[in-house]
Amino acid sequence: MRLQNKTAIITGAGQGIGKATALLFAREGANVVVVDINETAALQVASELVKQGGKAVGVKTNVAVLAEAETAVNKAIQTFGAVHILINNAGITRDATLAKMTEEQFDQVVSVNLRGVF
């Protein structure tokens, strides 16, 4: 178990690549903080990891909102004592070419995909 006693925060871990990463990290012994804007998905993935013998917690977080990101980090520290790994996986797209994208859609994509990493 290469990640034994390490804690990983994985954003966008409620589905897709983020969920697959969470499953892999848990199999390798990591404590996993499942972060997703969809609370139900975050809690379901965390529950799945625990049922498989891992240690996990789900946290509803919009990574584009600094206070929510800070809350996720604080939850990780409170639950597992430290953070060793951060996987910035959360990302969104909007089904429009740049020429057809509204300013609101553009702002959403930039907020999650760029500001969220910050």
CYANA upper distance limits for C-alpha pairs under 8 A (distance plus 0.5 A):
  1 MET  CA     27 ARG  CA      7.98
  1 MET  CA     28 GLU  CA      5.02
  1 MET  CA     29 GLY  CA      5.87
  2 ARG  CA     28 GLU  CA      6.01
  2 ARG  CA     29 GLY  CA      7.32
  3 LEU  CA     25 PHE  CA      7.56
  3 LEU  CA     28 GLU  CA      5.78
  3 LEU  CA     29 GLY  CA      5.50
  3 LEU  CA     30 ALA  CA      5.39
  4 GLN  CA     28 GLU  CA      7.23
  4 GLN  CA     29 GLY  CA      4.81
  4 GLN  CA     30 ALA  CA      5.83
  4 GLN  CA     31 ASN  CA      8.45
  5 ASN  CA     29 GLY  CA      7.46
  5 ASN  CA     30 ALA  CA      6.63
  5 ASN  CA     31 ASN  CA      7.50
  6 LYS  CA     29 GLY  CA      8.12
  6 LYS  CA     30 ALA  CA      5.59
  6 LYS  CA     31 ASN  CA      6.65
  6 LYS  CA     83 VAL  CA      7.81
  6 LYS  CA     84 HIS  CA      6.32
  6 LYS  CA     85 ILE  CA      7.96
  7 THR  CA     30 ALA  CA      6.03
  7 THR  CA     31 ASN  CA      5.05
  7 THR  CA     32 VAL  CA      6.41
  7 THR  CA     33 VAL  CA      8.00
  7 THR  CA     76 ALA  CA      8.19
  7 THR  CA     80 PHE  CA      7.33
  7 THR  CA     82 ALA  CA      7.10
  7 THR  CA     83 VAL  CA      5.59
  7 THR  CA     84 HIS  CA      5.83
  7 THR  CA     85 ILE  CA      6.73
  8 ALA  CA     25 PHE  CA      8.33
  8 ALA  CA     30 ALA  CA      7.06
  8 ALA  CA     31 ASN  CA      6.66
  8 ALA  CA     32 VAL  CA      5.54
  8 ALA  CA     33 VAL  CA      6.57
  8 ALA  CA     83 VAL  CA      6.73
  8 ALA  CA     84 HIS  CA      6.57
  8 ALA  CA     85 ILE  CA      4.95
  8 ALA  CA     86 LEU  CA      6.18
  8 ALA  CA     87 ILE  CA      7.85
  9 ILE  CA     32 VAL  CA      6.55
  9 ILE  CA     33 VAL  CA      5.14
  9 ILE  CA     34 VAL  CA      6.96
  9 ILE  CA     35 VAL  CA      7.45
  9 ILE  CA     73 VAL  CA      8.21
  9 ILE  CA     76 ALA  CA      7.92
  9 ILE  CA     83 VAL  CA      7.76
  9 ILE  CA     85 ILE  CA      6.77
  9 ILE  CA     86 LEU  CA      5.43
  9 ILE  CA     87 ILE  CA      6.70
 10 ILE  CA     18 GLY  CA      7.05
 10 ILE  CA     21 THR  CA      8.26
 10 ILE  CA     22 ALA  CA      7.30
 10 ILE  CA     32 VAL  CA      7.76
 10 ILE  CA     33 VAL  CA      6.70
 10 ILE  CA     34 VAL  CA      6.14
 10 ILE  CA     35 VAL  CA      6.35
 10 ILE  CA     86 LEU  CA      6.58
 10 ILE  CA     87 ILE  CA      5.23
 10 ILE  CA     88 ASN  CA      6.89
 10 ILE  CA     89 ASN  CA      7.13
 11 THR  CA     18 GLY  CA      7.23
 11 THR  CA     34 VAL  CA      7.16
 11 THR  CA     35 VAL  CA      5.12
 11 THR  CA     36 ASP  CA      6.39
 11 THR  CA     63 VAL  CA      8.17
 11 THR  CA     87 ILE  CA      6.80
 11 THR  CA     88 ASN  CA      5.96
 11 THR  CA     89 ASN  CA      5.65
 11 THR  CA     90 ALA  CA      5.51
 12 GLY  CA     18 GLY  CA      5.85
 12 GLY  CA     19 LYS  CA      8.11
 12 GLY  CA     34 VAL  CA      8.21
 12 GLY  CA     35 VAL  CA      6.36
 12 GLY  CA     36 ASP  CA      5.21
 12 GLY  CA     37 ILE  CA      7.83
 12 GLY  CA     88 ASN  CA      8.30
 12 GLY  CA     89 ASN  CA      5.99
 12 GLY  CA     90 ALA  CA      4.50
 12 GLY  CA     91 GLY  CA      7.61
 13 ALA  CA     17 ILE  CA      7.79
 13 ALA  CA     18 GLY  CA      4.31
 13 ALA  CA     19 LYS  CA      4.91
 13 ALA  CA     20 ALA  CA      8.30
 13 ALA  CA     21 THR  CA      8.05
 13 ALA  CA     22 ALA  CA      7.05
 13 ALA  CA     34 VAL  CA      5.90
 13 ALA  CA     35 VAL  CA      6.20
 13 ALA  CA     36 ASP  CA      6.29
 13 ALA  CA     42 ALA  CA      7.20
 13 ALA  CA     45 VAL  CA      8.12
 13 ALA  CA     89 ASN  CA      7.97
 13 ALA  CA     90 ALA  CA      8.02
 14 GLY  CA     18 GLY  CA      7.11
 14 GLY  CA     19 LYS  CA      6.05
 14 GLY  CA     34 VAL  CA      7.45
 14 GLY  CA     35 VAL  CA      7.58
 14 GLY  CA     36 ASP  CA      6.02
 14 GLY  CA     38 ASN  CA      7.49
 14 GLY  CA     41 ALA  CA      5.14
 14 GLY  CA     42 ALA  CA      5.28
 14 GLY  CA     44 GLN  CA      8.24
 14 GLY  CA     45 VAL  CA      6.65
 15 GLN  CA     19 LYS  CA      5.27
 15 GLN  CA     20 ALA  CA      8.10
 15 GLN  CA     41 ALA  CA      7.69
 16 GLY  CA     20 ALA  CA      6.78
 17 ILE  CA     21 THR  CA      6.54
 17 ILE  CA     89 ASN  CA      8.18
 18 GLY  CA     22 ALA  CA      6.67
 18 GLY  CA     89 ASN  CA      6.53
 18 GLY  CA     90 ALA  CA      8.05
 19 LYS  CA     23 LEU  CA      6.70
 19 LYS  CA     45 VAL  CA      7.49
 20 ALA  CA     24 LEU  CA      6.74
 21 THR  CA     25 PHE  CA      6.55
 22 ALA  CA     26 ALA  CA      6.57
 22 ALA  CA     32 VAL  CA      7.02
 22 ALA  CA     34 VAL  CA      7.64
 23 LEU  CA     27 ARG  CA      6.75
 23 LEU  CA     49 LEU  CA      7.14
 24 LEU  CA     28 GLU  CA      6.82
 25 PHE  CA     29 GLY  CA      6.97
 25 PHE  CA     30 ALA  CA      5.93
 25 PHE  CA     31 ASN  CA      8.40
 25 PHE  CA     32 VAL  CA      7.71
 26 ALA  CA     30 ALA  CA      5.46
 26 ALA  CA     31 ASN  CA      6.99
 26 ALA  CA     32 VAL  CA      6.96
 26 ALA  CA     49 LEU  CA      7.17
 26 ALA  CA     54 GLY  CA      6.00
 26 ALA  CA     55 LYS  CA      7.67
 26 ALA  CA     56 ALA  CA      8.50
 27 ARG  CA     54 GLY  CA      7.65
 29 GLY  CA     54 GLY  CA      7.46
 30 ALA  CA     54 GLY  CA      8.13
 30 ALA  CA     55 LYS  CA      7.82
 31 ASN  CA     54 GLY  CA      7.53
 31 ASN  CA     55 LYS  CA      5.41
 31 ASN  CA     56 ALA  CA      6.10
 31 ASN  CA     80 PHE  CA      7.66
 32 VAL  CA     46 ALA  CA      8.24
 32 VAL  CA     55 LYS  CA      6.84
 32 VAL  CA     56 ALA  CA      5.11
 32 VAL  CA     57 VAL  CA      7.08
 33 VAL  CA     46 ALA  CA      8.15
 33 VAL  CA     56 ALA  CA      6.18
 33 VAL  CA     57 VAL  CA      5.60
 33 VAL  CA     58 GLY  CA      6.39
 33 VAL  CA     59 VAL  CA      7.57
 33 VAL  CA     76 ALA  CA      6.80
 34 VAL  CA     42 ALA  CA      6.04
 34 VAL  CA     43 LEU  CA      8.12
 34 VAL  CA     45 VAL  CA      7.57
 34 VAL  CA     46 ALA  CA      6.61
 34 VAL  CA     56 ALA  CA      7.55
 34 VAL  CA     57 VAL  CA      6.55
 34 VAL  CA     58 GLY  CA      5.08
 34 VAL  CA     59 VAL  CA      6.59
 35 VAL  CA     42 ALA  CA      6.49
 35 VAL  CA     58 GLY  CA      6.53
 35 VAL  CA     59 VAL  CA      5.51
 35 VAL  CA     60 LYS  CA      6.47
 35 VAL  CA     61 THR  CA      6.45
 35 VAL  CA     72 ALA  CA      7.79
 36 ASP  CA     41 ALA  CA      7.65
 36 ASP  CA     42 ALA  CA      5.95
 36 ASP  CA     58 GLY  CA      8.39
 36 ASP  CA     59 VAL  CA      7.15
 36 ASP  CA     60 LYS  CA      5.82
 36 ASP  CA     61 THR  CA      5.93
 36 ASP  CA     62 ASN  CA      7.49
 36 ASP  CA     90 ALA  CA      8.13
 37 ILE  CA     42 ALA  CA      8.35
 37 ILE  CA     60 LYS  CA      5.70
 37 ILE  CA     61 THR  CA      5.34
 37 ILE  CA     62 ASN  CA      5.49
 37 ILE  CA     63 VAL  CA      8.22
 38 ASN  CA     42 ALA  CA      6.80
 38 ASN  CA     60 LYS  CA      6.69
 38 ASN  CA     61 THR  CA      8.33
 39 GLU  CA     43 LEU  CA      6.62
 39 GLU  CA     58 GLY  CA      8.03
 39 GLU  CA     59 VAL  CA      7.21
 39 GLU  CA     60 LYS  CA      5.07
 39 GLU  CA     61 THR  CA      8.30
 40 THR  CA     44 GLN  CA      6.55
 41 ALA  CA     45 VAL  CA      6.64
 42 ALA  CA     46 ALA  CA      6.70
 42 ALA  CA     58 GLY  CA      5.24
 42 ALA  CA     59 VAL  CA      6.67
 42 ALA  CA     60 LYS  CA      7.08
 43 LEU  CA     47 SER  CA      6.53
 43 LEU  CA     57 VAL  CA      7.66
 43 LEU  CA     58 GLY  CA      5.11
 43 LEU  CA     59 VAL  CA      7.64
 44 GLN  CA     48 GLU  CA      6.65
 44 GLN  CA     58 GLY  CA      8.30
 45 VAL  CA     49 LEU  CA      6.76
 45 VAL  CA     58 GLY  CA      7.86
 46 ALA  CA     50 VAL  CA      6.81
 46 ALA  CA     56 ALA  CA      5.64
 46 ALA  CA     57 VAL  CA      5.77
 46 ALA  CA     58 GLY  CA      5.75
 47 SER  CA     51 LYS  CA      6.64
 47 SER  CA     56 ALA  CA      7.88
 47 SER  CA     57 VAL  CA      8.23
 48 GLU  CA     52 GLN  CA      6.84
 49 LEU  CA     53 GLY  CA      7.09
 49 LEU  CA     54 GLY  CA      5.69
 49 LEU  CA     55 LYS  CA      7.27
 49 LEU  CA     56 ALA  CA      6.80
 50 VAL  CA     54 GLY  CA      5.11
 50 VAL  CA     55 LYS  CA      5.99
 50 VAL  CA     56 ALA  CA      6.59
 59 VAL  CA     72 ALA  CA      6.76
 59 VAL  CA     75 LYS  CA      8.40
 60 LYS  CA     72 ALA  CA      8.44
 61 THR  CA     68 GLU  CA      5.98
 61 THR  CA     69 ALA  CA      6.84
 61 THR  CA     72 ALA  CA      7.29
 62 ASN  CA     68 GLU  CA      6.67
 62 ASN  CA     69 ALA  CA      7.53
 62 ASN  CA    112 VAL  CA      8.41
 63 VAL  CA     68 GLU  CA      7.17
 63 VAL  CA     69 ALA  CA      5.94
 63 VAL  CA     90 ALA  CA      8.09
 63 VAL  CA    112 VAL  CA      6.71
 63 VAL  CA    115 ARG  CA      8.24
 63 VAL  CA    116 GLY  CA      5.07
 63 VAL  CA    117 VAL  CA      8.12
 64 ALA  CA     69 ALA  CA      8.28
 64 ALA  CA    111 SER  CA      5.64
 64 ALA  CA    112 VAL  CA      5.37
 64 ALA  CA    115 ARG  CA      6.16
 64 ALA  CA    116 GLY  CA      4.98
 65 VAL  CA     69 ALA  CA      6.92
 65 VAL  CA    116 GLY  CA      7.90
 66 LEU  CA     70 GLU  CA      6.65
 66 LEU  CA    116 GLY  CA      8.41
 67 ALA  CA     71 THR  CA      6.71
 68 GLU  CA     72 ALA  CA      6.86
 69 ALA  CA     73 VAL  CA      6.92
 70 GLU  CA     74 ASN  CA      6.62
 71 THR  CA     75 LYS  CA      6.57
 72 ALA  CA     76 ALA  CA      6.76
 73 VAL  CA     77 ILE  CA      6.84
 73 VAL  CA     83 VAL  CA      8.11
 74 ASN  CA     78 GLN  CA      6.54
 75 LYS  CA     79 THR  CA      6.44
 76 ALA  CA     80 PHE  CA      6.25
 76 ALA  CA     81 GLY  CA      7.58
 76 ALA  CA     82 ALA  CA      7.29
 76 ALA  CA     83 VAL  CA      7.18
 77 ILE  CA     81 GLY  CA      4.90
 77 ILE  CA     82 ALA  CA      5.17
 77 ILE  CA     83 VAL  CA      6.92
 78 GLN  CA     82 ALA  CA      8.43
 88 ASN  CA    116 GLY  CA      8.41
 88 ASN  CA    117 VAL  CA      6.50
 90 ALA  CA    112 VAL  CA      7.65
 90 ALA  CA    113 ASN  CA      7.53
 90 ALA  CA    116 GLY  CA      8.23
 91 GLY  CA    109 VAL  CA      8.08
 91 GLY  CA    112 VAL  CA      6.40
 91 GLY  CA    113 ASN  CA      5.53
 92 ILE  CA    109 VAL  CA      6.35
 92 ILE  CA    112 VAL  CA      7.24
 92 ILE  CA    113 ASN  CA      7.19
 93 THR  CA    109 VAL  CA      6.63
 94 ARG  CA    101 MET  CA      8.21
 94 ARG  CA    105 GLN  CA      7.03
 94 ARG  CA    109 VAL  CA      7.79
 96 ALA  CA    100 LYS  CA      6.12
 96 ALA  CA    101 MET  CA      5.74
 97 THR  CA    101 MET  CA      6.42
101 MET  CA    105 GLN  CA      6.60
101 MET  CA    106 PHE  CA      6.89
102 THR  CA    106 PHE  CA      6.74
103 GLU  CA    107 ASP  CA      6.59
104 GLU  CA    108 GLN  CA      6.73
105 GLN  CA    109 VAL  CA      6.85
106 PHE  CA    110 VAL  CA      6.71
107 ASP  CA    111 SER  CA      6.37
108 GLN  CA    112 VAL  CA      6.76
109 VAL  CA    113 ASN  CA      6.26
109 VAL  CA    114 LEU  CA      8.36
110 VAL  CA    114 LEU  CA      5.75
110 VAL  CA    115 ARG  CA      7.06
111 SER  CA    115 ARG  CA      5.26
111 SER  CA    116 GLY  CA      6.71
112 VAL  CA    116 GLY  CA      5.23
112 VAL  CA    117 VAL  CA      8.10
113 ASN  CA    117 VAL  CA      7.14
114 LEU  CA    118 PHE  CA      7.12
